[in-house]
Amino acid sequence: MKFDPAAKLQQSINLSAYDGVNPAISDSATFAFSRAELMSDTFEGKTEGCFLYSRHWNPTNQVLSSCLAAMEGTEAGWVTGSGMAAITSAILQICNSGDHIISSITTYGGTYAFLKNWLPKYKIETTFVDITDLKAVEQAIQPNTRMIFTETLTNPLLQVSDISELTKISKKNGLKLVVDNTFTPMIFSPHLLGADVVVYSLTKFINGKNDCVAGAICSSDEFLDSLIDVHSGTAMLLGPVLDTMRSSSIRKNLFTLHIRMKKHSENAMYLAKKMKEKGLKVKYPGLPDHPQHKTFKKMMNKDYGFGGILTLDMETTENAGKLMTAMQDDGVGYLAVSLGYFKTLFSNSGTSTSSEVPIETQKEMGLSPGLVRMSIGLDQDIELTWNKIKNCLNKS
């Protein structure tokens, strides 16, 4: 049976008599117990439905987490104060000092910096590979390798990770496969393709408003229980809790995600085709000439399109800057980092969200200094948007 993330999300709503259609927001940092033994049992993880302290669990975050788990097809979920909090907590829960990680070399700059610069302080090393080269992934495995980390659609080069094949490699070698699905919510269901842990920056498409920062981890009950264990859980002890007001807001936005992803994808496909016709260096996984177009089609939940992100190579940083400034001045969108907003956002990746990656490594991975990453908005008249972009291209 086909898995439909939007349908599973809708089915996660379970109202009782007299409930509000939006769950009440928990405004408590701590929670009372009817009996002393309930408190001690909760500290030991022996109770169900009891709340201890908001850094651990609270009713509002639990509701959002349950919705995300339903959407992802996982047993459980847990929400964090940022996408990086989700990524770092998941990695640190799996890896200990002396362990080794394999990661896609094309990945979000903050993730790259954490793996490359921060983890070595704790003797955790990372080998970066072209994640589309499965032989390179296998050859990078060492006796102390514990995890393969990748993004479903890599940032910013838009390579497509073959989650099914990476799952085979990880299971064969007893590794955990952790997948960041921030670019492609609902389009891909990495856990159902075999990933052990799925992480998100909820800040982006899932929330869709760029009015908050948040993250999520979706996985098995066993992994999430270990993550928030009061004695040894990374998330519990590092404390990256999400504020309940933001949690409630994200949950409400979540239920329009399926509509928004379809429109983002529709608009991005339109612009990608127009750019291609004009002879521009555009990259979009929905175009047949994308190197992993077939891989994308093999894995995708087909109702949601090919996503809202495309890249345009203007060859030089100067050309990229001129184009982006012109597009902002003409009302195409905003010269800003982040993505998933209802307005189009664009940035020069090498000097912004990938600036943590050294220039020599950018060259190695094939990141052009003029690469413009565009997160396409929800424009109703996308033809008008294209005409504006054409005018900007002529100016630059």
C-alpha positions in Angstrom: 0.0 0.0 0.0 1.3 3.5 -0.9 2.4 5.5 2.1 0.8 9.0 2.1 2.5 11.3 4.7 -0.4 13.8 4.6 -3.0 11.2 5.2 -1.0 9.7 8.1 -0.6 13.2 9.5 -4.4 13.8 9.4 -5.1 10.4 11.0 -2.8 11.4 13.9 -5.5 13.9 15.2 -7.5 12.3 18.0 -10.0 14.6 19.7 -12.0 13.8 22.7 -15.3 15.3 23.7 -15.0 19.1 24.4 -11.4 19.3 23.2 -10.3 22.4 21.4 -9.5 21.8 17.7 -6.1 23.2 18.6 -4.6 21.5 21.7 -4.0 23.7 24.7 -0.5 25.1 25.1 1.3 23.8 28.2 2.6 26.8 30.1 4.4 24.8 32.8 8.1 24.1 33.2 7.4 21.5 35.8 4.5 19.1 36.6 3.0 17.8 39.8 2.5 14.2 40.8 -0.4 12.7 42.7 1.9 10.3 44.6 5.6 10.4 45.5 6.3 7.0 43.9 5.0 8.3 40.6 7.8 10.9 40.6 10.5 8.4 41.3 9.1 6.0 38.7 9.0 8.7 36.1 12.7 9.5 36.8 13.4 5.8 36.2 11.4 5.8 32.9 8.8 3.4 34.3 5.6 5.4 33.7 3.4 6.2 30.7 1.8 9.5 30.2 3.5 11.3 33.1 5.3 14.6 32.6 8.3 15.4 34.7 10.0 18.6 33.4 9.6 20.5 30.2 13.2 19.9 29.2 12.3 16.2 29.1 8.7 16.1 27.9 5.6 18.4 28.0 2.2 17.9 26.5 2.6 20.5 23.7 5.9 19.1 22.4 4.6 15.6 22.7 1.6 16.4 20.4 3.9 17.9 17.8 6.3 15.0 18.1 3.5 12.5 17.6 2.3 14.3 14.5 5.8 14.3 13.0 6.3 10.6 13.8 3.0 9.8 12.0 4.1 11.8 9.0 7.4 10.0 8.9 6.2 6.5 9.6 8.4 6.2 12.7 7.5 4.9 16.1 8.4 8.2 17.8 9.6 11.7 17.5 11.2 14.4 19.6 11.4 18.2 18.9 14.3 20.5 19.5 15.1 24.2 19.7 16.9 24.2 16.3 17.7 22.0 13.3 21.4 21.9 14.4 20.2 20.7 17.9 18.5 17.8 16.3 21.5 16.9 14.1 24.1 17.2 16.9 22.0 15.4 19.5 21.3 12.5 17.2 25.0 12.2 16.2 26.2 12.4 19.8 23.7 9.8 21.0 25.1 7.3 18.4 28.8 8.1 18.5 31.4 8.1 21.4 35.0 9.1 21.6 37.1 7.1 19.2 34.3 6.5 16.7 34.2 7.3 13.0 31.5 8.8 10.8 31.0 8.7 7.0 29.3 11.8 5.7 28.3 13.3 2.4 30.9 16.0 1.5 28.0 18.2 0.2 26.1 19.0 3.3 24.8 22.1 5.1 27.7 24.3 6.3 26.8 24.1 9.9 26.7 20.3 9.8 30.0 20.2 8.0 31.6 22.4 10.6 30.3 20.3 13.4 31.6 17.1 11.9 34.9 18.6 10.6 35.9 21.1 13.3 34.0 20.3 16.6 33.8 16.5 16.9 37.6 15.9 16.5 37.9 17.6 20.0 36.3 14.4 21.3 38.3 12.1 19.0 35.3 11.5 16.7 36.6 11.6 13.1 34.6 12.0 9.8 35.4 10.9 6.3 33.6 13.0 3.7 32.6 11.3 0.4 30.6 11.8 -2.7 27.4 10.2 -1.3 26.3 9.2 -4.8 29.4 7.0 -5.2 28.3 3.9 -3.3 31.7 2.3 -3.8 33.3 5.3 -2.1 30.9 5.0 0.8 31.8 1.3 1.3 35.5 1.9 0.9 35.4 4.6 3.6 34.1 2.1 6.3 36.6 1.5 9.1 36.4 -0.9 12.1 35.3 2.0 14.3 32.7 3.4 11.9 29.4 3.9 13.6 27.3 6.0 11.3 26.6 7.2 7.8 25.2 10.7 7.7 23.6 12.3 4.6 20.9 14.6 3.4 18.2 13.2 1.1 18.8 16.1 -1.2 22.2 17.6 -0.5 22.8 21.2 0.3 23.6 23.0 -1.9 24.5 20.8 -4.9 21.2 18.9 -4.9 22.6 15.5 -5.1 20.1 12.7 -4.4 21.2 10.2 -1.8 20.0 6.7 -2.7 18.6 5.9 0.8 17.6 2.3 -0.1 21.2 1.4 -1.3 22.8 3.3 1.6 20.5 1.3 3.9 21.9 -2.0 2.5 25.5 -0.8 3.1 24.7 0.4 6.7 22.9 -2.8 7.7 25.5 -5.1 6.2 28.1 -3.3 8.3 26.1 -2.7 11.5 26.0 1.1 11.0 23.3 3.6 11.7 22.0 5.6 8.8 21.0 9.1 9.8 19.2 11.3 7.1 18.5 15.0 7.1 15.2 15.4 5.2 14.9 19.2 5.6 14.7 19.9 1.9 12.1 17.3 1.0 9.5 16.7 3.7 6.6 14.5 2.5 8.4 14.1 -0.8 10.6 11.4 0.8 10.0 9.1 3.7 13.6 8.1 4.6 12.7 5.9 7.5 10.4 3.8 5.3 13.3 3.5 2.8 15.5 2.1 5.6 17.0 5.1 7.5 17.4 4.6 11.2 17.1 8.2 12.2 15.5 11.1 10.3 16.3 14.7 11.3 14.8 18.0 10.3 15.2 21.7 10.6 11.5 22.5 11.2 12.5 26.2 10.6 12.3 25.6 6.9 9.5 24.0 4.8 7.7 22.3 7.7 6.9 25.5 9.5 7.0 27.6 6.3 6.9 31.0 7.9 10.5 31.8 8.9 9.2 33.0 12.2 10.9 30.5 14.5 13.8 28.1 14.8 13.2 24.5 15.6 14.2 20.9 14.8 13.1 17.3 15.1 14.4 13.8 15.4 12.2 10.9 14.3 13.2 7.3 14.9 12.3 4.1 16.9 10.9 4.1 20.5 14.2 2.6 21.6 16.4 5.3 20.1 14.2 8.2 21.3 14.0 6.7 24.8 17.8 6.5 24.9 18.0 10.1 23.6 15.9 11.5 26.5 17.0 9.2 29.2 17.4 11.3 32.4 20.7 9.6 33.2 22.5 9.4 29.9 20.3 10.9 27.1 22.1 13.4 25.0 19.1 15.5 24.3 18.0 15.4 28.0 21.4 16.4 29.3 22.3 19.0 26.7 18.9 20.5 27.0 17.9 21.7 23.4 14.2 22.0 24.3 11.7 23.7 22.0 9.5 26.4 23.5 5.9 25.3 23.7 4.5 28.4 22.1 6.6 27.8 19.0 5.8 24.1 19.1 2.1 24.8 19.0 2.5 27.3 16.1 4.6 24.7 14.1 1.9 22.1 14.6 -0.8 24.3 13.1 1.4 25.1 10.1 2.3 21.4 9.7 -1.3 20.7 8.4 -0.9 22.8 5.4 2.5 21.3 4.5 1.1 19.0 1.8 -0.5 21.9 0.0 2.6 24.1 0.2 5.0 21.4 -0.9 2.9 20.8 -4.1 3.0 24.5 -4.9 6.7 24.9 -4.1 7.4 22.0 -6.4 5.1 23.2 -9.2 6.6 26.7 -9.2 10.2 25.3 -9.0 9.6 23.0 -12.0 8.1 25.8 -14.0 11.1 28.1 -13.4 13.7 25.2 -13.9 12.2 24.4 -17.3 12.2 28.1 -18.3 15.8 28.5 -17.2 16.8 25.4 -19.1 15.1 26.6 -22.3 17.0 29.9 -21.9 20.3 27.9 -21.8 21.1 28.7 -18.2 23.1 26.4 -15.9 20.2 25.3 -13.8 20.1 22.2 -11.6 16.8 20.8 -10.4 16.0 17.1 -9.6 12.8 17.3 -11.6 14.6 17.8 -14.9 15.5 14.6 -16.7 19.1 15.7 -17.2 19.7 15.8 -13.4 22.3 13.1 -12.6 20.1 11.4 -10.0 16.7 12.1 -11.6 15.8 8.4 -11.8 17.0 7.8 -8.2 14.7 10.6 -7.1 11.7 9.2 -9.0 12.4 5.7 -7.5 12.2 6.9 -3.9 9.7 9.8 -4.0 6.1 10.0 -2.8 4.8 11.0 -6.1 2.0 13.4 -5.0 4.3 16.1 -3.9 6.6 16.9 -6.8 10.4 17.3 -6.9 10.7 20.0 -4.3 11.1 23.7 -4.0 14.9 24.1 -4.4 16.9 24.8 -7.5 20.3 26.2 -8.2 21.5 28.6 -10.9 25.2 28.8 -11.7 26.2 32.3 -12.5 29.9 31.2 -12.6 31.3 34.1 -10.4 30.5 35.5 -7.0 30.2 39.0 -8.7 27.6 37.8 -11.2 25.7 36.0 -8.5 25.6 39.1 -6.4 24.4 41.3 -9.2 21.6 38.9 -10.1 20.4 38.5 -6.5 20.4 42.2 -5.8 18.4 42.8 -9.0 15.9 40.1 -8.1 15.4 41.6 -4.7 15.0 45.1 -6.1 12.4 43.8 -8.7 10.3 41.9 -6.1 11.2 38.4 -7.0 12.1 37.6 -3.4 14.7 38.2 -0.8 18.4 38.0 -0.7 18.5 35.9 2.5 19.6 32.5 3.8 17.2 29.8 4.8 14.4 28.2 2.7 10.9 27.0 2.7 9.4 30.5 3.0 6.3 31.7 1.1 8.5 34.2 -0.7 11.4 33.1 -2.9 14.7 33.3 -1.0 18.1 33.2 -2.7 21.8 33.2 -1.6 25.2 32.6 -2.9 26.0 29.3 -1.2 29.8 29.5 -1.2 29.7 32.8 0.7 26.8 32.1 2.9 25.3 28.7 4.1 28.4 26.8 2.8 31.0 29.4 3.9 32.1 27.0 6.7 33.4 24.7 4.0 37.0 25.7 3.0 37.4 27.1 -0.5 39.6 24.1 -1.6 36.9 21.7 -0.4 34.2 23.7 -2.2 36.3 23.3 -5.4 36.8 19.6 -4.7 33.0 19.0 -4.4 32.3 21.1 -7.5 30.7 24.1 -5.7 30.9 27.0 -8.2 31.7 30.4 -6.7 28.7 31.7 -8.6 26.1 29.2 -7.4 22.8 30.7 -6.5 20.6 28.5 -4.4 16.9 29.5 -4.8 14.1 28.4 -2.5 11.1 29.0 -4.7 8.0 30.6 -3.1 4.3 30.1 -3.4 3.7 32.7 -6.1 0.3 32.4 -7.7 1.5 34.0 -11.0 4.7 32.1 -11.6 4.9 33.4 -15.2 5.1 36.9 -13.9 7.9 35.8 -11.6 9.8 34.3 -14.5 9.4 37.5 -16.5 10.9 39.4 -13.6 13.8 37.0 -13.4 14.5 37.3 -17.1 14.7 41.1 -16.8 17.1 40.7 -13.9 19.3 38.3 -15.9 19.4 40.9 -18.7 20.5 43.5 -16.2 23.2 41.4 -14.6 
